[in-house]
Every structure is written in C-alpha cells, then in structure tokens.
Amino acid sequence: MTPSKFIKRVLGLVTCMVMAVAFNAAAGATCAVAIGCAPEAGAIAGNVLALAMGHAAPAGALRAGVLTEIWTGEMIKAFRTAPEALGWMQRIRSYNQYVNQDVIHFVAIGGDPAVLVDNTTYPLAITALTDADKPISLSKFSTEATPVTDDELHALSYDKMASVQERHRDALREKIAQRAIHSIAPDKQATDVPVIKTTGASDGTRKKMTFADLLTLKREFDKMGIPGNDRVLVLCSDHVNDLLETEQKFKEHYNINQTEGKVCRLYGFDIYEYDGTPYYTMSTGVKLAWGALPNATDARASVAFYAGRMMKAYGSTVFYHSEAKNDPLYHRSLVNFDQYGICLPLSETKSRAAIVSAPAGA
C-alpha cells in the first residue's frame, strides 16, 4: 500500500469513527430525553451500547443508522410534530390515546327515550336504549422501499439514513393529510351537508370564487347551528388565487399571518391554504373517489369543517429494513415504513361543507 493510500485509509477510518460516535451520542441523547433522563447520560450510554453490542448486531448496524428502535422512535417523534403547511390538521383533536392494536372503539348510541307530555296512561312503556361497540380500523400507509448501499454509507459526507427517513416521513405525512381532507369533504350535496358552487367570473373553464361564496358558506354554517369558534376553511390554490386576484381585503391579509400555515380569519373562519384537497366534478358537485384520476371537467374544491366534530389518530409506526450483508449482488439495505392513521368526521351532518368551482357555462 502506498503512503498516500495509507493516509487516505486512516483518514477515512477516523472520519467514520467520529461520525459513528456522533450518531450514537445523538441517538442516545434523544432516547434519554424521551424517557426523562439527562441527554449527557444518554449520549454516553449510546456509545457504550454500540460498543457492547457490536458483535451481537449486524455489522455496521449500530453505526450505519439502521438500529430499528432508534429510527422508529425518531419517526414517531417527528411525525407528530406539526408542519406549518398542515396547520389545519393540527386543529383536529387527537384520539391517539384510544388506539388499541390500530383500532379505535367508539360507542354507537342506540337512541333517545320517548318524552311524554301530560301523560295519564300507566304503566309507562319501556324502551330499551341499546348501545353497541363500533370498532374503526386505522388505515395503513406504506412507503415503497428505498435502497441504501454500503458504498453510500461509506463514502457520503452526510447522514444518508437520516435523509431517507426524512423523505419517507414527509411522503407519509402528505399522503395521510390528503386522505384526511378527502374523508372530511362531503361526497355531494345533502341535508345539512352543503356543497356550494362558485359564482364569480369565468376564466374559460370554471367560475372563480368570490367573497359572496364565503358569505354563503357562513350562512350555511349559521343555519346548521355550528358554533362560531373552531370553524376551519381549507382553500385550494385555485380559490386562493381567485381571491388574491379579485378581493383587495383578502390580498391585504395574505402572507401577513402565516402561523402554522394559517392565512387569515374572515367571516368567522380560520382560513388555511392546502393544495391536496379533493377533486369534484364541476357540473354535478360530486366528489371523486379516493385515488380516482381527475379530467378536464373536474377541479379541486375547498373544504370547510367544524374542528370540534372531527377526529384524527395515529397508530403504529413500523420500520422495515433488510441488511446489505444479506444481499450479495447489490450490497444494499432496503428501507421502508408503515404508518397507521385515520382522520374522520365524528358527525356526518352539521359539521362540514365544500365549495366547488362551477363550470364556466353554468
């Protein structure tokens, strides 16, 4: 081995050792804080654990960042941190504490007793009020596997595993949010489930949204007796752009308050912008099924709801990986995640609405 190659090899080993110690310290400190211990003790324990278990764990597992418990814990912690773009979802009450084996058990109330006025007939009738268990299974969201080769872990100057985890987490969060707003949005117009059509000027394909449409939404919520607090409106980007183009008041509010993704508060609604709202057929005002591909006659809608009658819950987070040492052809690990979660209205009626773009010729 030439002197230059020897020096390069030594520098590489030193760099790997420093990175391994830093990773083990960071992972140990994180776990320590999670259980209420001092982070310094966790940092030391992380390196002691890696040293003690080095022969028991797969080669490089504790230093390459594929220790299942650590990555699962980090995923759970990060997944429950509210990103600004999904501030509307953070308004919904969490039912995580009621999740058992990725199922939530609700009680289906059997009804109310009859009320008699000035009754003179006895004995009184007996009416049984039978309640029932209503289990709801959480949906399972799975990411496709990502390959991470030993060469990448050896040569890269950044934490590849942390980067992979972050991208899987963000992809899961976005898909769960899209499914959540799709579940909240009404399927179509029904009693106490309004689907409002826009009434603005035509852009050649659809009618634009106006403040008059927001006022119609407010009237509908008032008529349904929905409490004035915790009314949330999630605007699609088309409707945001319509209001920015035509309504000076909205333009003045936009970008002033971006706390947790909130655009402003108007007409009693806390207004958020999100480009993952569901598509509706413009002519019929009917929501497309989950996963259906839109066409030229469909457009994204805005969704309104009363946060007090919505629920969300996250269940198990499962980290999967196969070791590179078991892949003689490619020398790569495969990594992916399962995340269980759900978001639904607690009441089908008097809790939500949609604003759908009307077709240009309507």
C-alpha positions in Angstrom: 0.0 0.0 0.0 1.4 3.4 -1.0 1.9 6.1 1.7 -0.9 8.2 0.1 -3.3 5.4 0.1 -2.4 4.5 3.7 -3.0 8.1 4.8 -6.3 8.2 2.9 -7.4 4.9 4.6 -6.5 6.2 8.0 -8.4 9.5 7.4 -11.4 7.5 6.2 -11.4 5.3 9.3 -11.1 8.3 11.6 -13.9 10.1 9.8 -16.1 7.0 10.1 -15.3 6.7 13.8 -16.1 10.3 14.5 -19.4 10.0 12.6 -20.3 6.8 14.4 -19.6 8.3 17.9 -21.6 11.4 16.9 -24.5 9.3 15.7 -24.6 7.1 18.7 -24.3 10.1 21.0 -27.2 11.9 19.3 -29.4 8.8 19.2 -28.7 8.0 22.8 -29.4 11.6 23.9 -32.7 11.6 22.0 -33.8 8.4 23.6 -32.7 9.7 27.1 -34.7 12.9 26.7 -37.8 10.8 25.6 -37.7 8.8 28.8 -36.9 11.8 31.1 -33.2 11.3 31.6 -30.3 13.6 31.1 -29.1 13.8 27.5 -25.5 13.6 28.5 -26.1 10.2 30.1 -27.9 9.1 27.0 -25.0 10.2 24.8 -22.6 8.1 26.8 -24.9 5.2 27.0 -25.5 5.2 23.3 -21.8 4.7 22.6 -21.4 2.1 25.4 -24.4 0.2 23.9 -22.9 0.3 20.4 -19.6 -0.9 21.7 -21.1 -3.7 23.9 -23.5 -4.9 21.2 -21.1 -4.6 18.3 -20.7 -8.3 17.9 -24.3 -9.2 18.5 -25.8 -6.7 16.0 -25.3 -7.0 12.2 -22.1 -5.5 11.1 -22.3 -1.7 10.9 -25.9 -1.7 12.1 -25.3 0.4 15.2 -23.0 2.8 13.3 -24.7 3.0 9.9 -28.0 4.2 11.3 -30.3 1.1 10.9 -31.0 0.4 14.6 -34.7 -0.2 14.4 -35.7 1.1 17.8 -33.9 4.4 17.3 -35.2 5.1 13.9 -38.8 4.1 14.8 -38.7 6.3 17.8 -37.3 9.2 15.8 -40.0 8.7 13.1 -42.8 8.7 15.7 -41.5 11.9 17.3 -41.0 13.7 14.0 -44.3 12.5 12.6 -46.3 14.1 15.4 -44.5 17.5 15.0 -46.9 19.9 13.3 -45.5 21.2 9.9 -46.7 24.7 9.0 -48.3 23.6 5.7 -50.7 21.3 7.6 -51.8 23.7 10.3 -55.5 22.9 9.5 -54.9 19.3 10.5 -53.5 20.3 13.9 -56.8 21.9 14.7 -58.4 18.5 14.8 -58.5 16.7 18.2 -56.1 13.7 18.5 -57.6 10.4 19.6 -54.2 8.6 19.9 -54.8 7.6 23.5 -57.9 5.5 22.4 -56.0 3.5 19.8 -55.6 -0.2 20.7 -53.9 -2.6 18.2 -54.5 0.1 15.5 -58.3 0.1 16.1 -60.4 2.7 17.8 -63.6 1.5 19.6 -66.4 4.0 19.6 -69.8 3.6 21.2 -72.8 3.7 18.8 -75.6 5.3 20.8 -78.8 3.4 20.4 -81.2 6.3 20.5 -83.1 8.5 22.9 -86.1 7.8 25.2 -89.6 9.0 24.2 -90.8 12.0 26.1 -94.5 12.1 27.2 -96.4 15.3 27.9 -99.2 15.4 30.4 -99.3 11.6 30.4 -102.3 9.9 32.2 -101.7 6.3 31.0 -99.9 3.9 33.2 -97.9 1.8 33.4 -95.4 3.7 31.3 -94.0 2.0 28.2 -90.4 0.6 28.5 -88.0 1.5 25.7 -84.5 -0.1 25.8 -81.6 2.1 24.7 -79.2 -0.4 23.3 -75.7 0.9 22.7 -73.1 -1.0 20.6 -69.4 -1.2 20.1 -68.3 0.4 16.8 -64.7 -0.5 16.0 -62.9 1.5 13.4 -59.6 0.2 12.0 -56.9 2.7 11.2 -55.7 2.8 7.6 -52.2 1.5 6.8 -49.9 3.8 4.8 -46.8 2.1 3.4 -43.9 3.6 1.6 -42.0 1.8 -1.2 -38.6 0.5 -0.2 -35.5 2.7 -0.7 -32.1 1.1 -1.4 -29.1 2.3 0.7 -25.9 0.7 -0.4 -22.8 0.1 1.8 -20.8 2.2 -0.7 -23.1 5.2 0.0 -22.8 4.8 3.8 -19.0 4.6 3.5 -18.4 7.4 1.0 -21.1 10.0 1.6 -20.4 13.1 3.6 -24.0 13.3 5.0 -26.2 11.0 7.0 -27.9 9.0 4.3 -30.2 7.2 6.7 -31.4 10.4 8.2 -32.2 11.8 4.8 -34.0 8.6 3.8 -36.1 8.7 7.0 -37.0 12.4 6.5 -38.2 11.8 2.9 -40.3 8.7 3.9 -41.8 10.7 6.8 -42.7 13.6 4.6 -44.2 11.4 1.9 -46.3 9.6 4.6 -47.5 12.8 6.2 -48.6 14.3 2.9 -50.5 11.1 1.9 -52.2 10.9 5.2 -53.2 14.6 5.0 -54.6 14.1 1.5 -56.6 11.2 2.7 -57.8 13.2 5.8 -59.1 16.1 3.8 -60.7 13.8 1.3 -62.5 12.0 4.2 -63.7 15.2 5.7 -65.0 16.6 2.4 -68.7 15.7 1.7 -69.4 13.3 -1.1 -72.2 15.5 -2.5 -74.9 17.9 -1.5 -77.2 16.5 1.1 -79.4 17.7 4.0 -77.2 19.7 6.4 -74.2 18.9 4.2 -73.8 21.9 1.8 -71.8 21.8 -1.4 -71.6 25.4 -2.6 -70.9 26.3 -6.2 -68.7 29.4 -7.0 -70.4 32.4 -8.6 -67.5 34.6 -9.9 -66.4 35.5 -13.4 -65.4 32.7 -15.8 -61.8 32.0 -16.5 -62.8 30.0 -19.6 -63.1 26.7 -17.7 -64.7 27.5 -14.4 -66.3 30.3 -12.4 -64.0 32.0 -9.9 -64.5 32.1 -6.2 -65.6 35.4 -4.5 -66.3 36.8 -1.1 -70.0 36.2 -1.8 -69.3 32.5 -1.9 -67.6 32.8 1.5 -70.6 34.6 2.9 -72.9 31.8 1.5 -70.7 29.3 3.4 -71.1 31.4 6.6 -74.9 31.4 6.2 -74.9 27.7 5.8 -72.9 27.1 8.9 -75.1 29.6 10.8 -78.2 27.8 9.6 -76.8 24.4 10.8 -76.1 25.9 14.3 -72.4 25.2 14.1 -70.6 27.0 16.9 -68.8 30.2 15.9 -65.4 29.1 17.2 -63.2 26.4 15.5 -64.7 26.9 12.1 -62.0 26.0 9.6 -61.8 26.6 5.9 -59.1 24.9 3.8 -58.8 26.7 0.5 -57.4 25.0 -2.6 -54.8 27.0 -4.5 -57.3 27.8 -7.4 -59.6 29.6 -4.9 -56.8 31.3 -3.1 -55.6 32.7 -6.4 -59.2 33.8 -7.3 -59.5 35.8 -4.1 -56.0 37.3 -4.5 -56.9 38.4 -8.0 -60.3 40.0 -7.2 -60.5 40.8 -3.5 -58.3 43.5 -2.1 -59.2 42.6 1.6 -58.0 39.1 1.1 -54.9 40.3 -0.6 -54.1 42.5 2.4 -54.4 39.6 4.8 -52.5 37.1 2.7 -48.9 36.5 3.9 -49.4 38.7 7.0 -50.2 35.8 9.4 -48.6 32.5 8.4 -48.6 31.0 11.9 -49.0 27.2 11.4 -49.9 27.8 7.8 -52.9 30.0 8.7 -53.7 32.6 6.0 -56.2 34.8 7.9 -59.5 34.8 9.7 -62.5 36.0 7.7 -66.3 35.7 8.2 -65.7 33.6 11.3 -63.4 31.0 9.5 -59.8 30.4 10.2 -58.5 30.1 6.7 -55.7 27.8 5.5 -54.2 27.0 2.1 -53.6 23.4 1.0 -53.1 22.0 -2.4 -54.1 18.5 -1.6 -57.9 19.0 -1.4 -60.1 16.5 -3.3 -61.4 16.9 -6.8 -65.1 17.3 -7.6 -66.9 17.1 -10.9 -67.7 20.7 -11.6 -71.1 20.1 -13.3 -72.5 17.7 -10.6 -70.7 18.8 -7.5 -69.9 15.1 -6.7 -66.5 14.3 -5.1 -64.2 11.9 -7.0 -63.4 8.6 -5.2 -60.1 8.3 -3.4 -57.4 7.6 -5.9 -59.5 8.4 -9.0 -57.7 10.5 -11.6 -59.3 13.8 -12.5 -60.0 15.0 -16.0 -60.8 18.4 -17.6 -64.3 18.5 -16.2 -63.0 18.1 -12.6 -61.4 20.7 -10.3 -60.1 20.9 -6.7 -62.5 22.1 -4.1 -62.2 24.0 -0.9 -63.3 22.2 2.3 -64.8 23.7 5.5 -65.4 21.9 8.7 -66.1 22.4 12.4 -63.0 21.1 14.2 -65.0 20.1 17.3 -66.7 17.3 15.3 -63.6 15.8 13.7 -61.1 13.2 14.9 -57.7 12.0 14.0 -55.4 9.3 15.3 -52.0 7.8 14.6 -51.3 4.2 15.4 -48.3 2.0 15.0 -45.1 3.1 13.2 -43.2 0.2 11.8 -39.6 0.4 10.4 -38.6 -2.3 7.9 -35.1 -2.9 6.6 -33.1 -5.7 5.1 -29.3 -5.8 5.7 -26.8 -5.3 2.9 -24.8 -8.3 4.2 -27.7 -10.5 3.0 -27.6 -9.0 -0.5 -24.5 -10.4 -2.2 -25.5 -9.0 -5.6 -26.0 -5.3 -4.8 -24.6 -4.9 -1.2 -27.6 -2.7 -0.3 -30.0 -2.3 2.5 -33.7 -1.8 1.8 -35.7 0.6 4.0 -39.3 1.5 4.2 -42.1 2.4 6.8 -45.7 1.5 7.6 -47.7 4.2 9.4 -51.2 3.6 10.7 -53.5 6.6 10.9 -57.0 7.9 10.3 -59.0 11.2 10.2 -62.8 11.3 10.0 -65.8 13.4 10.9 -67.5 12.4 14.1 -70.8 13.5 12.7 -71.9 13.1 9.1 -74.1 16.2 9.1 -73.9 19.7 10.5 -70.1 19.5 10.6 -68.7 20.1 7.1 -69.1 21.6 3.7 -67.4 22.1 0.3 -67.0 25.0 -2.1 -66.8 23.6 -5.7 -65.9 25.6 -8.8 -68.9 25.8 -11.1 -68.2 25.1 -14.8 -67.8 28.2 -17.0 -71.1 27.8 -18.9 -73.3 27.1 -15.8 
